Amino acid sequence: MPATADRYLYLTRHGHATADESTLTEAGRRQADLLGKRLRETPITAIHHGPLTRAEQTARLIGERLAGVPLVPSEPAGDYIPYLPRRQELPPESADETLSRLAGFPAAERERGPGLAQEALTRFTGTVEGDEPRHELLVTHNFLIGWLVRAALDAPKWRWLGINHANAALTVIRYATGRTPALLLFNDTGHLPADVRWTGFPPELHV
């Protein structure tokens, strides 16, 4: 049986984007650069990113601070609905509003999402073969971060809803043999100054 080693999965949401989501704003570029500076001393071996421009640009800017670390495009790191809950799974007081909101997303994001979400779990989580721990960064979107965090916590599948992540904040999950996944950091914005810390978060969630 091959040896297995720990995986440290670093998760970040892309930097702040323009209203049409076609590119990063100046704040978003600054966020990405600051996160890159924070990760300079971390032994990241790969930067995986979703196919959309805002994720690719964020990954590239972070990569400019991490010499020699390859950028790896990945469709499962994209933006989609990872799981469509059934009404009976949801809290009764919010079920109608939640289902209505999810129905407003493009059909492709709803229909292809669960398959991509399962592929993301297979590709990015769990221990790795070998003797050395692996540190990987995943530049993705709010929904997939929520999905991976809820999986690490063994929460119900619908519970990806309501797990919010700020632009260019940092979450770290450790996967170790014989142990449950450990959420080491969640939505850490310590590297972001106050003027760019809360982009991507509604005002009621600013704390």
C-alpha positions, -999 to 999 in steps of 0.1 A, spaced: 0 0 0 15 34 -10 24 59 17 1 89 22 9 124 34 -11 153 46 -27 178 22 -30 214 31 -56 230 9 -55 268 8 -88 283 -5 -94 318 -16 -122 336 -34 -111 357 -64 -105 394 -60 -132 420 -63 -145 422 -98 -163 448 -119 -201 448 -120 -202 427 -152 -175 404 -137 -153 407 -168 -122 418 -149 -108 426 -115 -112 461 -101 -82 480 -88 -92 468 -53 -94 432 -66 -59 434 -80 -46 449 -48 -63 421 -28 -46 394 -49 -12 410 -46 -15 412 -8 -26 376 -6 4 367 -27 27 385 -3 11 367 26 18 333 10 54 340 -1 68 319 28 43 290 23 55 259 4 27 261 -22 33 236 -50 5 246 -74 -21 273 -78 -54 258 -92 -79 282 -105 -113 283 -122 -117 291 -158 -134 325 -154 -114 357 -159 -117 370 -124 -103 337 -110 -75 335 -136 -64 370 -130 -64 366 -93 -43 334 -96 -18 351 -119 -13 380 -96 -8 357 -66 16 337 -87 37 367 -95 46 367 -57 53 329 -57 82 322 -79 81 291 -99 47 279 -87 26 267 -117 -9 279 -125 -33 250 -132 -67 258 -148 -94 236 -136 -131 234 -146 -142 219 -112 -127 251 -96 -153 272 -114 -185 290 -104 -216 268 -102 -243 256 -78 -227 226 -61 -259 210 -47 -295 218 -52 -314 211 -19 -348 196 -17 -374 217 1 -376 192 30 -339 196 37 -341 233 43 -352 253 73 -390 259 68 -388 296 74 -363 302 46 -370 273 22 -391 293 -3 -368 322 -5 -337 299 -9 -353 278 -37 -365 309 -55 -330 324 -54 -313 293 -66 -338 289 -95 -327 323 -108 -292 310 -116 -284 299 -152 -295 264 -160 -260 253 -168 -248 262 -134 -276 243 -117 -275 212 -139 -238 207 -143 -229 219 -108 -234 187 -87 -211 167 -110 -184 193 -109 -187 196 -72 -182 159 -68 -151 161 -91 -138 190 -70 -140 168 -38 -121 140 -56 -95 163 -71 -88 187 -42 -95 170 -9 -81 141 11 -45 129 17 -20 126 -11 4 98 -21 40 101 -10 60 110 20 59 148 19 29 170 28 14 189 -1 4 225 0 -20 237 -28 -38 269 -34 -73 269 -50 -85 302 -64 -122 298 -68 -156 312 -60 -178 317 -30 -201 287 -36 -173 261 -40 -155 273 -9 -188 269 10 -191 234 -4 -156 223 5 -159 238 40 -192 221 47 -177 187 35 -147 191 58 -171 197 87 -193 167 76 -223 190 75 -255 182 54 -251 188 17 -274 218 17 -253 236 43 -229 251 17 -256 278 17 -248 306 41 -210 300 43 -197 333 29 -162 341 19 -147 376 14 -127 384 -18 -91 372 -14 -96 360 22 -78 328 32 -92 295 44 -70 265 51 -81 228 55 -58 200 65 -64 164 54 -44 139 75 -45 101 74 -67 86 101 -82 120 111 -112 140 103 -104 171 82 -93 201 102 -104 236 94 -73 256 104 -84 290 91 -116 303 78 -122 336 59 -90 352 74 -86 387 61 -56 397 83 -36 406 52 -62 430 38 -64 466 51 -98 479 61 -105 497 28 -105 465 8 -115 439 35 -152 436 30 -157 436 -8 -179 407 -17 -197 407 17 -231 424 22 -230 451 49 -249 431 74 -221 406 75 -193 431 82 -180 424 117 
